[in-house]
Amino acid sequence: MIKKTNYYSMKERIIRGVAGSMILISVILTLLVSTYWLILAALVGLNLLQSSFTRFCPLECALDKQEAKKKENKLYRTMD
């Protein structure tokens, strides 16, 4: 049986997925292109660390804005 997830848990999964993907991409680019790509992994890790203390994450803000736009579009569609 598939468990339904609420918006908050889905948002957390997206954030962790994007952060993990960015770190993996950074490691692959480090091996293939240049060691300077490790800076990207360090920045992603630093952002994860600071967001655990401050509860501010730029991706979370973007996802919240996207959700607000979806709700606004639904509202306008029902008014027509």
Backbone torsions as a table, in degrees:
resi	resn	phi	psi	omega
1	MET	NA	134.3	-179.1
2	ILE	-86.4	127.8	-179.6
3	LYS	-88.1	131.2	176.4
4	LYS	-75.5	139.3	178.1
5	THR	-110.7	148.0	177.6
6	ASN	-83.9	172.6	-175.2
7	TYR	-61.1	-39.5	-177.5
8	TYR	-63.0	-46.6	-178.6
9	SER	-69.0	-33.5	176.8
10	MET	-66.7	-38.7	178.5
11	LYS	-63.4	-41.9	178.0
12	GLU	-62.8	-40.3	178.9
13	ARG	-65.2	-40.2	178.9
14	ILE	-64.1	-45.5	-178.9
15	ILE	-61.4	-46.1	179.4
16	ARG	-65.6	-37.8	178.3
17	GLY	-65.2	-43.1	178.8
18	VAL	-66.7	-43.0	179.6
19	ALA	-63.2	-45.3	178.5
20	GLY	-63.4	-40.6	178.4
21	SER	-63.8	-42.4	179.5
22	MET	-63.1	-39.2	179.5
23	ILE	-68.1	-43.1	177.9
24	LEU	-63.3	-42.0	177.0
25	ILE	-61.6	-41.2	178.9
26	SER	-61.5	-43.3	180.0
27	VAL	-65.7	-42.7	179.0
28	ILE	-63.2	-44.4	178.6
29	LEU	-66.0	-31.8	176.5
30	THR	-63.7	-42.4	-179.7
31	LEU	-70.6	-35.5	-173.7
32	LEU	-94.7	-29.8	-170.6
33	VAL	-116.8	-68.1	-173.5
34	SER	-156.5	150.8	178.3
35	THR	-71.2	-13.9	178.5
36	TYR	-65.4	-17.9	178.2
37	TRP	-68.5	-13.5	174.9
38	LEU	-65.9	-21.6	176.7
39	ILE	-61.0	-38.8	178.1
40	LEU	-61.6	-45.1	178.8
41	ALA	-62.5	-39.8	178.9
42	ALA	-64.9	-40.4	179.6
43	LEU	-67.3	-39.6	177.2
44	VAL	-63.8	-44.4	178.0
45	GLY	-63.0	-40.5	178.4
46	LEU	-64.4	-40.3	177.9
47	ASN	-64.8	-40.7	177.4
48	LEU	-63.0	-40.2	179.7
49	LEU	-65.7	-47.9	-178.2
50	GLN	-67.8	-32.4	-179.8
51	SER	-71.0	-23.8	176.6
52	SER	-71.2	-26.0	178.1
53	PHE	-91.7	-42.6	-173.3
54	THR	-95.4	-14.9	-176.0
55	ARG	59.8	27.9	175.0
56	PHE	-114.2	123.9	178.2
57	CYS	-136.7	124.1	-179.1
58	PRO	-59.2	-37.9	179.2
59	LEU	-66.5	-37.2	178.0
60	GLU	-63.0	-39.9	177.1
61	CYS	-63.4	-42.2	178.8
62	ALA	-64.2	-40.7	178.4
63	LEU	-66.4	-37.4	176.8
64	ASP	-64.0	-41.2	178.5
65	LYS	-65.1	-39.3	178.8
66	GLN	-63.9	-41.6	178.6
67	GLU	-65.4	-38.7	178.6
68	ALA	-65.2	-38.4	177.9
69	LYS	-66.1	-38.2	177.9
70	LYS	-63.1	-43.1	179.5
71	LYS	-65.3	-38.7	179.1
72	GLU	-65.2	-42.0	178.2
73	ASN	-63.8	-38.4	177.1
74	LYS	-64.1	-39.3	-179.6
75	LEU	-62.8	-45.6	-179.5
76	TYR	-67.2	-34.0	178.4
77	ARG	-67.2	-35.0	179.8
78	THR	-76.1	-22.1	-179.8
79	MET	-79.5	-21.5	-178.2
80	ASP	-72.3	NA	NA
